[in-house]
Amino acid sequence: MTNTLKSIAAAAVAGSVGFGASAEPARNIVLVHGAFADGSGWRGVYDELTSRGYTVNIVQNPLTSFADDVAATRRVLNRQDGPVILVGHSYGGSVITEAGTDPLVVGLVYVAAFAPEIGQSTLDQYAEIPPPPNFVPEEQSDGFAYLNADHFRDGFAADTNEADAAFLRDAQVPIAMAALSAPVTVAAWQSKPSWYIVATEDGAIAPELLRSTARRIGADTTEIPGSHVVFLTQPKAVADVIDAAARGAADSMPRAETVGTQIPSE
């Protein structure tokens, strides 16, 4: 999407006239994965949302630096043609906190995710409540980290079966530890409505920290039974929250003089 077209789309999102007219619904969803994984884990959520009429794009974070991951997300946002719900899992929550100030983004969904304050990094969030004992990143000599293989399932994907957990373990995407230590410079949740999913059995981020984060950013919060990869094991429940965010963001947006636009039906 060119900058000119994007400016036109953003103006349409922000423009307001007339009371009582329906706001344009957020029909575009952008999904951002976290550390030690790639975007393929979103497939179930993707299938749910596209079946409901949404356009869904998935960011493939390189995990080489925080700046690279934010740039990858902005690259996908630049391709959107209207209001966007931006969704981040785990470390992806830090990414959407930085990238979510894009004018096309009308709502944020944090899925078992970090949501730093300005000047805080992903790892700074653990100062409040440390990670559970089975979440064991191991930094390599080149500054990239993998999760400890012996603790992988318990710490990351406890509600997957053994075969799926083994595949996730052996398909890990290492992340630069510098990416986890990089502070955010803006906090999109300060100006955009936010929704938050607490994974009640999370072994990577303590559920207490998830709940505290959701309260701190003032998010509409839903608790879903599941591990850190709740989006993978409970795709319909996660899609339901994203769907609700798209509808809720539309309700909170300025009213536009457009007719005939409908929120995707279930």
NORVENSUL-V667620 format. One line per field, one symbol per residue. phi: phi as a letter, one per 30 degrees, with the letter a starting at -180 (. if undefined). A space follows every 10 residues. Layout:
phi=???
This chain:
phi=.ddddddddd dddddbahcj ddddddccbc cbdcdibbdd ddeddedddd dcjdcbbcdc ddicaddddd ddddddedcd caebcccbch eedddddddd dedddcabbc chbdbddejc ceddddddbd deddcbdbdc dcjcbcdedd cedddbbdcc dddddddddd cecdcdeddd cdddcbbddd bcdbbbccdd cdccbeedde ddddddcidd cbcbdldece ddcbdddddd ddeddddddd dcdedcdcbi cbdedd
